[in-house]
């Protein structure tokens, strides 16, 4: 039998079609986790998978699985994919490329008439982005046993809807798909993704061999002061939460200045009561801290916590850690396979570290894991202008197909005399 080949035209058409689910008027998508828009995307992806003979299932975390059964049921499966949720003003390729590239690679295997020894599972992880429910990567963290299910199900969005309530609406929309237990053994995990930076583009590379993912810490910080009349409360008696926040933010930014590698961001700032004639009683904000060196990440994290505590007076402060994810590396054998595949196809390649977080971070401690990057124009991501060239999309899927053939035990000599 002939070696399977992806259909670059079909893959591109599906990426564009998926972009219709949650499409924004000016381009891009708003397809946040467990939303009506993501339900539409699930319907589309499940239909494509079933057309190829794949079996759809989900789990208590709301992850989506499409399975091509292997000939040796006692072997652990190979899993590939990413996510299909987006930021509120997201692009067409973040997450969607990885999930649909995996679906295309498995579809190509089915169409070739070949059968894998190991089952191959296409995955769409629940809530990678964390824009609606914080923090992100809930599905993969639950799969890996990193968070209690009850804790995650209780998280609420800005409208007061819990993950559990939103997930029930998703499961109710698909009464005909199977439910499997949370977590299972995996032979290997491969995640294709756009780079979300411009290193590959700048270096003229088409395939990124991802060495690992830099570490990340996320904090929710609440500053509590005392509400008062802006015209009558003396300045020296004020417990102004905004002033305390301003001191914290200024010192935190200054503390990061001596390191060229650290990434520090303050976001999602809310003020209460947020009225022009009232001294602010409460400020909440989120910190995103990243560094490739775990020792430096821990040191900066400690420093930020100390600054928050030290600059709070005369207010009080509560510091809550949402994410504490150390830097990780990926398996050498899989990285070697990615290099060999890129070379076989003639795709220029580059080894690089992922500056952004991905679900593969949670998989790496569980099983042999790897990521395949492709360039995105200008490094733009989490934005409607996010773009990947069709040729690069096809290249990433072709490399993934090579790895799936190897990892799942698909012999291209099946049927030969």
Secondary structure as UniProt FT lines:
FT   HELIX           8..18
FT   TURN            19..22
FT   TURN            25..26
FT   TURN            33..34
FT   HELIX           36..51
FT   TURN            52..53
FT   STRAND          55..58
FT   TURN            60..61
FT   STRAND          64..68
FT   TURN            73..74
FT   STRAND          77..83
FT   TURN            88..89
FT   TURN            94..95
FT   HELIX           96..112
FT   STRAND          120..125
FT   HELIX           138..143
FT   TURN            144..145
FT   HELIX           149..153
FT   TURN            158..159
FT   HELIX           163..173
FT   TURN            174..176
FT   STRAND          178..179
FT   STRAND          186..194
FT   HELIX           199..203
FT   STRAND          207..213
FT   STRAND          215..224
FT   STRAND          228..229
FT   TURN            230..232
FT   HELIX           235..237
FT   HELIX           241..255
FT   TURN            256..258
FT   STRAND          263..272
FT   TURN            276..277
FT   STRAND          278..279
FT   STRAND          282..291
FT   HELIX           294..310
FT   TURN            313..314
FT   STRAND          316..325
FT   STRAND          328..329
FT   HELIX           332..345
FT   STRAND          349..354
FT   HELIX           360..364
FT   TURN            365..366
FT   STRAND          368..374
FT   HELIX           377..379
FT   TURN            384..385
FT   HELIX           390..407
FT   TURN            408..409
FT   TURN            412..415
//
